Amino acid sequence: MRSDAVKKGMQQAPHRSLFNALGMTQEELDRPLVAIVSSYNEIVPGHMNLDKIAQAVKMGVAMAGGTPIMFPAIAVCDGIAMGHIGMKYSLVTRDLIADSTESMVQAHQFDAMVCIPNCDKNVPGLLMAAARLNIPTVFVSGGPMMAGHVQGGKTSLSSMFEAVGSYAAGNMSGEEVNEYECKACPTCGSCSGMYTANSMNCLTEVLGMGLKGNGTIPAVYSERLKLAKHAGMKVMELLEKNIRPRDIMTEKAFYNALAVDMALGCSTNSMLHLPAIAHEAGVELNVDIANSISAKTPNLCHLAPAGHTYIEELNEAGGVYAVMNELDKKGLLYTDLITATGRTVKENIEGCENRNPEVIRPIENPYSETGGIAVLKGNLAPDSCVVKRSAVAPEMMVHEGLARVFDCEEDAIAAIKGGQINEGDVVVIRYEGPKGGPGMREMLNPTSAIMGMGLGSSVALITDGRFSGASRGAAIGHVCPEAAVGGPIALVEEGDTIKINIPENRLDVDISEEEMEARRAKWQPRQPKVTTGYLGRYAAMVTSASRGAILEIPGNNK
């Protein structure tokens, strides 16, 4: 056992004395030591129930003959961090989580690991750690929140942000906003639509690192506790069979994840996280392949915010495995891959039928013949940018408008709420990338303000930062290279004509190459606004956004 390095032999007598200080018996030390990495805290709604999940996992591990030992991982609530300096810290926690988990597992020589994440950055952060460590690992998330109910309809956090925009436009009273405030988020769990947290929890299931239902069983269901116990038992089976994360997270597994991403209509943030996770697993995943996968993968689900169904309904319809089963009918998945269940993808999804064709469209009757996410390129985004195509109004799929340029999120929001944005405009928010922000903020406030002002089907938004998985409309994010390193988005001027063509995967500004070079010659680099503390060190070390996916920090990526 790996853990013999801290348990066996005369040289480890001091180590054993410290295990004695923990109250461990010899019987416990004779068993494999299993790390239970719990993201429990009391500030994130998606994590407030993880103490119970962790206890269930520990019971499962002990039932199967292991010794479970818990330690924490941090997690930020993106909703609470939104719209202020806190959002600059969100994305960078992904790497902190990966680094700290790697450090704990290596320092204490655990034999296996169960990860218990639930929100936007700690799901990919822990997947990155699992790929680096490559010891038998199973994931079990805390589960999605139930949808809220307001005025006879279901709702979620994105409705809350849009309500603020409606209030600013005079379309909603303070009392109506308060009703949403009290009812939009009724339970613990990750926010109830197909936002980033639920996207990544579902894709964890597709990658093969989580058990059936990992992404969809609601947080408040007792079934979630049973799943956690099974995850604890399953990791001991993986340890016995020596099935490791890099055996599971292969190149073909990531292609499966991209295909199901397209079918589900996941958050655009998956285009940041999947390449980063793949990198740690020794797989170089170029986001350009997303379009070729999208071209042959139909969009089967319109979950909130793209539609009016929620994760709880996806669960009742058969969950992620039912979606995979639909895709397999046309041979769109690699099904001979081993997973954390100890079985292949084919064995996992066999018999998992679609129980609600209104929630999961049959493969013969999709919402669209192409996937829910598109990667665009053009002279405004020569490397790439990403849009959640399934959430874009049909009339905005091809759009041409005048640029309204802002060098930070706050200025854009002020202009939107101040009535300074007109139908047809293209709002450009720059210097919000990984280096220039720093931290690549996620901007749900501007997109929600646009929707709340009634401009969602006539105004586009473009940024070198990120748009939330809760964003709707023509919100194009992750423009790379970012403004801070001289990307073309830094050269756009007020009143330039911007052309968006999502069907043709294009994003361009209508100026000549000569004019672009003339502007580039005049451009001056800007100092990031935050130059001290962790963010300052981070901004100074980021050498390439690499499509915003892999942050090249010395000593960080293995």
C-alpha positions in Angstrom: 0.0 0.0 0.0 1.1 3.6 -0.7 0.3 4.4 2.9 2.9 1.9 4.2 5.4 4.8 3.7 3.8 6.4 6.8 2.7 3.2 8.6 5.3 0.4 8.4 8.8 -0.1 9.6 11.0 1.2 12.4 11.6 4.5 10.6 7.9 5.2 10.8 7.6 4.8 14.6 7.3 8.6 14.9 4.6 8.6 12.3 2.7 5.9 14.2 2.9 7.9 17.3 1.1 10.7 15.6 -1.6 8.3 14.3 -2.0 7.2 17.9 -2.5 10.8 18.8 -5.4 10.8 16.3 -7.0 7.9 18.2 -6.4 5.4 15.4 -6.3 1.7 16.2 -3.9 -0.8 14.8 -6.9 -2.3 12.9 -7.5 1.0 11.2 -3.8 1.3 10.3 -3.8 -2.1 8.8 -6.4 -1.0 6.3 -5.9 1.3 3.2 -6.1 5.0 4.1 -8.7 6.7 2.0 -8.8 10.5 1.7 -12.3 12.0 1.9 -11.9 15.5 0.4 -14.9 17.4 1.5 -15.8 20.9 0.3 -18.2 21.5 3.2 -18.6 25.0 4.4 -21.3 27.4 5.7 -21.2 30.1 3.1 -22.0 28.2 -0.1 -25.6 26.8 -0.4 -24.3 24.0 -2.6 -21.9 22.9 0.2 -23.9 23.3 3.4 -25.1 19.7 3.1 -21.7 18.2 2.3 -21.0 17.2 6.0 -23.8 14.7 5.7 -22.5 13.5 2.3 -19.0 13.1 3.8 -20.3 11.0 6.7 -22.2 8.8 4.3 -19.0 8.3 2.2 -17.0 7.5 5.3 -19.5 4.8 6.2 -19.3 3.3 2.7 -15.5 3.2 2.9 -15.5 1.6 6.3 -18.1 -0.9 5.2 -15.9 -2.0 2.4 -12.8 -2.3 4.5 -11.0 1.0 4.3 -10.1 3.7 6.8 -11.6 7.0 5.8 -9.9 10.2 6.8 -11.4 13.6 6.0 -9.8 16.9 5.1 -11.3 20.0 3.6 -11.2 21.8 0.2 -12.2 25.4 -0.2 -15.0 26.6 -2.4 -16.3 30.0 -3.5 -20.0 30.7 -4.1 -19.9 32.5 -7.4 -23.4 34.0 -6.9 -22.2 35.7 -3.7 -18.9 36.6 -5.3 -20.6 38.1 -8.4 -20.3 41.8 -9.3 -17.4 42.9 -7.0 -13.7 42.2 -6.4 -14.6 38.8 -5.0 -15.2 37.5 -8.5 -11.6 38.1 -9.4 -10.8 35.3 -6.9 -13.2 32.7 -8.2 -11.4 31.1 -11.2 -8.0 31.1 -9.5 -9.4 29.0 -6.7 -9.6 26.1 -9.1 -5.8 25.9 -9.1 -5.5 26.5 -5.4 -7.9 23.6 -4.8 -5.9 21.3 -7.1 -2.6 22.3 -5.5 -3.8 22.0 -1.9 -5.5 18.6 -2.5 -2.4 17.3 -4.2 -0.3 18.5 -1.3 -2.4 16.9 1.3 -2.6 13.5 -0.4 1.1 13.4 -1.2 2.2 14.5 2.2 0.1 11.8 3.9 0.5 9.1 1.3 -3.2 8.2 1.0 -4.0 5.0 -0.9 -7.2 6.2 -2.5 -9.5 9.2 -2.5 -13.2 10.2 -2.6 -13.9 13.8 -3.7 -17.0 15.6 -2.6 -17.4 18.9 -4.5 -20.5 20.7 -5.7 -19.8 24.1 -7.2 -18.2 25.9 -10.1 -14.4 25.7 -9.5 -14.0 23.0 -6.9 -15.4 20.3 -9.2 -12.8 20.9 -11.9 -10.1 21.7 -9.3 -10.6 18.3 -7.7 -10.7 16.6 -11.0 -7.4 18.2 -11.9 -6.0 17.0 -8.5 -7.3 13.5 -9.2 -5.6 13.4 -12.6 -2.3 14.6 -11.1 -2.3 12.2 -8.2 -3.6 9.2 -10.2 -4.7 7.1 -7.2 -8.0 5.3 -7.3 -10.7 8.0 -7.0 -14.5 8.4 -7.0 -16.4 11.6 -7.1 -19.8 12.3 -5.4 -21.2 15.7 -5.6 -23.6 17.4 -3.2 -26.4 17.5 -5.8 -28.5 20.2 -7.4 -30.9 22.6 -5.6 -34.6 22.2 -6.2 -36.2 24.9 -8.5 -37.9 27.8 -6.9 -41.6 28.6 -7.4 -42.8 32.1 -8.0 -46.2 33.1 -9.3 -47.1 29.6 -10.5 -43.8 29.0 -12.4 -40.5 27.5 -11.7 -37.5 29.7 -11.3 -33.8 29.8 -10.2 -30.9 32.1 -9.4 -30.7 33.5 -13.0 -34.3 34.7 -12.6 -33.1 36.6 -9.5 -30.4 38.5 -11.4 -32.8 39.3 -14.2 -35.3 40.6 -11.7 -32.8 43.2 -10.7 -32.5 44.3 -14.3 -36.3 44.4 -14.6 -36.5 46.6 -11.5 -33.9 49.0 -13.0 -36.0 49.2 -16.2 -39.1 50.0 -14.1 -40.8 46.7 -15.1 -40.9 45.2 -11.7 -41.7 46.6 -8.2 -39.5 46.2 -5.1 -42.2 43.9 -3.7 -42.0 41.6 -6.7 -38.2 41.5 -6.5 -38.5 40.6 -2.8 -40.8 37.7 -3.7 -38.2 36.3 -6.1 -35.5 36.9 -3.4 -37.3 34.8 -0.9 -38.3 32.0 -3.3 -35.8 31.6 -6.1 -33.3 29.4 -4.1 -35.5 27.3 -1.8 -33.0 24.5 -0.7 -29.4 23.6 -0.4 -27.6 22.4 -3.5 -25.9 23.8 -6.6 -28.2 26.3 -8.4 -31.0 24.4 -10.1 -30.4 25.1 -13.8 -27.7 23.9 -16.2 -25.2 26.4 -14.9 -21.5 25.7 -14.4 -21.7 23.6 -11.2 -24.3 21.2 -12.6 -22.6 21.2 -16.0 -19.4 20.0 -14.4 -21.1 17.5 -12.1 -22.9 16.0 -15.1 -19.7 15.9 -17.1 -17.9 14.2 -14.2 -20.5 11.4 -14.6 -19.8 11.3 -18.4 -16.0 11.2 -17.9 -16.5 8.1 -15.8 -15.4 9.6 -12.5 -18.8 9.7 -10.8 -21.5 7.1 -10.3 -25.0 7.2 -11.9 -27.0 10.2 -10.7 -23.9 12.1 -9.6 -24.9 15.1 -11.6 -28.7 15.0 -11.2 -30.0 13.5 -7.9 -31.3 16.5 -6.0 -29.3 17.6 -2.9 -32.3 17.1 -0.6 -33.1 13.5 -1.7 -32.2 10.6 0.6 -31.0 8.9 -2.6 -28.1 11.3 -2.6 -26.9 9.8 0.8 -27.2 6.3 -0.7 -25.1 7.4 -3.6 -22.5 8.7 -1.3 -22.3 5.4 0.6 -22.0 3.5 -2.7 -19.2 5.9 -3.8 -17.3 5.0 -0.6 -17.7 1.3 -1.2 -16.8 1.7 -4.9 -13.5 3.4 -4.3 -12.4 0.3 -2.4 -13.3 -1.8 -5.4 -11.2 0.5 -7.6 -8.3 0.2 -5.2 -8.5 -3.6 -5.3 -8.6 -3.6 -9.2 -6.0 -0.8 -9.4 -8.3 1.3 -11.7 -6.9 4.9 -11.6 -8.1 8.3 -12.9 -5.8 8.2 -15.9 -7.2 4.8 -16.9 -10.7 6.5 -16.9 -10.0 10.1 -18.1 -8.6 9.2 -21.5 -8.7 11.2 -24.7 -11.9 9.3 -25.8 -13.5 10.0 -22.4 -13.0 13.7 -23.0 -14.5 13.4 -26.5 -17.5 11.8 -24.8 -17.7 14.7 -22.3 -17.7 17.2 -25.2 -20.5 15.3 -27.0 -22.7 15.2 -24.0 -21.8 18.8 -23.3 -23.3 19.6 -26.7 -26.4 17.5 -26.1 -27.1 19.0 -22.6 -26.3 22.6 -23.5 -23.8 23.0 -20.7 -22.1 26.2 -19.4 -19.5 27.8 -21.7 -17.2 27.4 -18.7 -16.9 23.8 -19.5 -14.7 25.0 -22.4 -12.3 26.3 -19.8 -12.3 23.4 -17.4 -12.3 20.4 -19.7 -9.0 21.3 -21.4 -7.4 22.1 -17.9 -8.5 18.7 -16.5 -7.4 16.9 -19.7 -4.0 18.6 -19.4 -3.5 17.2 -16.0 -4.4 13.8 -17.3 -1.8 14.0 -20.0 -4.4 14.7 -22.8 -4.1 17.8 -24.9 -7.6 18.8 -25.6 -7.8 21.6 -28.2 -11.1 23.5 -27.9 -11.3 23.8 -31.7 -12.5 20.2 -31.8 -15.7 21.4 -30.0 -17.1 22.6 -33.3 -16.5 19.3 -35.2 -18.1 17.4 -32.3 -21.0 20.0 -32.2 -21.5 19.6 -36.0 -22.6 16.0 -35.5 -24.1 16.1 -32.0 -27.7 17.2 -31.7 -28.8 19.4 -28.8 -31.3 17.4 -26.8 -32.0 19.4 -23.7 -33.0 23.0 -23.1 -32.5 23.2 -19.3 -32.7 26.6 -17.6 -31.6 29.2 -18.5 -32.0 28.0 -22.1 -35.5 26.6 -21.4 -38.0 26.0 -18.6 -36.9 22.7 -17.3 -34.5 22.1 -14.4 -32.0 19.5 -13.2 -34.6 17.8 -11.0 -36.6 17.1 -14.2 -33.6 15.8 -16.0 -33.1 13.4 -13.1 -36.7 12.2 -13.4 -36.3 11.8 -17.1 -33.4 9.3 -16.7 -30.5 11.6 -16.0 -27.2 11.8 -17.8 -27.1 8.1 -18.7 -30.4 8.5 -20.6 -28.9 11.4 -22.6 -25.9 9.2 -23.3 -28.1 6.4 -24.4 -29.9 8.6 -26.9 -26.5 9.7 -28.3 -25.3 6.1 -28.5 -28.3 5.3 -30.8 -26.3 7.1 -33.5 -22.9 5.9 -32.4 -21.8 9.3 -31.1 -20.0 8.0 -28.0 -17.0 5.7 -27.3 -18.6 3.0 -25.2 -15.8 0.6 -24.5 -14.2 2.8 -21.9 -13.7 1.8 -18.2 -15.3 4.0 -15.6 -15.4 4.4 -11.8 -18.3 2.0 -11.7 -15.7 -0.7 -12.6 -17.8 -1.3 -15.8 -17.7 0.2 -19.3 -19.7 3.1 -20.6 -21.8 0.6 -22.6 -22.6 -1.5 -19.5 -23.4 1.7 -17.5 -26.0 3.1 -19.9 -27.6 -0.1 -21.0 -31.3 0.0 -20.3 -31.3 3.7 -19.2 -34.2 4.8 -21.2 -35.5 8.4 -21.8 -38.6 8.7 -19.6 -39.6 12.2 -20.7 -39.2 13.2 -24.3 -40.2 16.8 -23.3 -37.1 17.1 -21.1 -34.7 14.9 -23.1 -35.6 15.1 -26.8 -35.2 11.8 -28.7 -32.2 11.7 -31.0 -34.6 11.8 -34.0 -36.3 15.0 -32.8 -33.6 17.3 -31.3 -33.9 21.0 -30.5 -31.2 21.4 -33.2 -29.0 19.1 -35.2 -25.9 20.8 -33.8 -24.7 21.1 -30.2 -25.4 23.7 -27.5 -22.0 25.3 -27.5 -20.0 27.0 -30.4 -16.4 28.1 -30.5 -16.0 31.2 -32.7 -13.0 32.6 -34.4 -12.3 35.7 -36.5 -10.2 38.8 -36.5 -11.7 39.8 -33.1 -10.9 36.4 -31.6 -8.0 34.8 -33.6 -7.5 32.1 -31.0 -11.1 31.4 -29.9 -14.2 32.5 -28.0 -17.2 30.6 -26.8 -21.0 31.1 -26.9 -23.8 29.0 -25.5 -25.6 28.6 -28.8 -28.6 26.9 -27.2 -29.4 30.0 -25.1 -29.2 32.5 -28.0 -32.4 33.8 -29.6 -32.8 32.8 -33.2 -32.8 36.4 -34.4 -29.3 36.9 -32.8 -27.6 33.9 -34.4 -26.4 36.4 -37.1 -26.0 39.9 -35.8 -24.3 43.1 -36.9 -24.1 46.1 -34.6 -22.1 49.1 -33.3 -19.6 48.5 -30.6 -20.1 50.0 -27.1 -16.8 49.7 -25.5 -16.1 49.4 -21.7 -12.8 48.6 -20.0 -14.5 47.0 -16.9 -17.7 45.3 -15.9 -18.8 48.1 -13.6 -18.8 50.7 -16.4 -20.8 48.4 -18.7 -23.5 47.8 -16.0 -23.8 51.5 -15.3 -24.4 52.2 -19.0 -26.9 49.3 -19.3 -28.9 50.4 -16.3 -28.6 54.0 -17.3 -30.4 53.4 -20.6 -27.4 54.1 -22.7 -27.5 50.9 -24.7 -29.8 50.7 -27.7 -31.3 47.9 -29.7 -28.7 46.4 -32.1 -25.6 47.5 -30.0 -22.8 45.1 -29.2 -21.5 45.7 -25.7 -17.7 45.0 -25.5 -16.3 44.4 -22.0 -12.5 44.0 -21.9 -9.5 43.9 -19.6 -11.4 41.3 -17.6 -9.2 38.3 -18.7 -7.0 36.0 -16.6 -4.1 38.5 -16.6 -5.8 41.8 -17.2 -8.7 41.5 -14.7 -6.9 39.8 -13.2 -8.8 36.6 -12.5 -11.1 36.4 -15.5 -14.3 37.5 -13.8 -17.6 35.9 -14.6 -20.2 38.4 -15.6 -23.8 37.4 -14.9 -24.8 41.0 -13.9 -24.4 42.5 -17.4 -26.2 39.7 -19.2 -29.0 39.7 -16.6 -29.3 43.5 -16.8 -29.6 43.2 -20.6 -32.3 40.6 -20.2 -34.1 42.6 -17.5 -34.1 45.7 -19.7 -35.8 43.7 -22.4 -32.9 43.8 -24.8 -32.0 40.1 -24.8 -33.0 39.5 -28.4 -31.4 42.6 -29.8 -28.1 43.3 -27.9 -25.0 41.1 -27.9 -22.2 41.1 -25.3 -18.6 40.2 -25.9 -15.8 39.9 -23.3 -12.4 38.5 -22.7 -13.7 37.6 -19.2 -16.3 34.9 -18.7 -20.0 34.7 -18.9 -21.9 32.6 -16.3 -23.5 29.4 -17.2 -26.7 31.2 -16.0 -26.3 33.8 -18.8 -28.8 34.0 -21.6 -28.8 35.7 -25.0 -25.9 36.4 -27.3 -23.2 36.5 -24.6 -19.8 35.6 -26.2 -17.0 35.1 -23.7 -13.4 33.9 -23.2 -12.2 36.0 -26.2 -8.6 35.1 -26.6 -6.0 36.5 -26.7 -7.2 38.9 -24.0 -6.9 42.7 -24.1 -4.2 42.8 -21.5 -1.7 40.9 -23.8 -2.7 43.0 -26.9 -5.5 40.9 -28.3 -7.6 42.5 -31.0 -10.4 43.1 -28.5 -8.1 45.8 -27.0 -8.1 47.6 -30.3 -11.9 47.9 -30.8 -13.2 51.5 -30.8 -16.5 52.9 -29.9 -18.8 52.7 -33.0 -16.9 50.0 -34.8 -19.1 47.5 -36.6 -19.0 44.0 -35.1 -20.2 41.0 -37.0 -21.4 37.9 -35.3 -22.2 34.8 -37.3 -22.7 31.8 -34.9 -23.7 29.3 -37.7 -20.5 30.0 -39.4 -18.5 30.2 -36.2 -17.3 33.8 -36.9 -16.6 36.9 -34.7 -15.2 39.9 -36.6 -14.7 43.6 -36.3 -15.3 45.4 -39.6 -11.9 47.1 -40.0 -9.0 46.5 -42.4 -5.8 44.7 -41.4 -4.0 48.0 -42.0 -6.2 49.8 -39.6 -5.8 47.0 -37.1 -2.0 47.3 -37.3 -2.1 51.1 -37.0 -4.2 50.8 -33.8 -1.8 48.1 -32.5 1.1 50.4 -33.0 -0.5 53.0 -30.7 -1.7 50.5 -28.1 -0.1 50.7 -24.6 -0.2 47.8 -22.1 -2.2 48.4 -18.9 -1.2 47.5 -15.4 -3.8 45.1 -13.8 -5.9 46.9 -11.2 -4.9 44.4 -8.5 -1.1 44.3 -8.0 -0.8 43.2 -4.4 -1.6 40.0 -2.5 -2.4 36.6 -4.1 -4.1 38.2 -7.1 -1.2 40.4 -7.8 1.3 37.5 -7.7 -1.1 35.5 -9.9 -1.4 38.3 -12.5 2.4 38.7 -12.6 2.9 35.0 -13.2 0.3 34.4 -15.8 2.2 34.1 -19.1 -0.5 32.9 -21.3 -4.3 32.5 -21.1 -4.1 29.5 -23.4 -7.7 30.1 -24.4 -8.4 30.8 -20.7 -8.1 27.1 -20.0 -4.6 26.3 -18.7 -3.0 29.0 -16.6 0.7 28.7 -17.1 2.0 29.4 -13.6 5.5 28.1 -12.8 5.4 25.0 -10.7 1.6 24.7 -10.9 0.9 22.5 -14.0 2.6 19.2 -13.9 
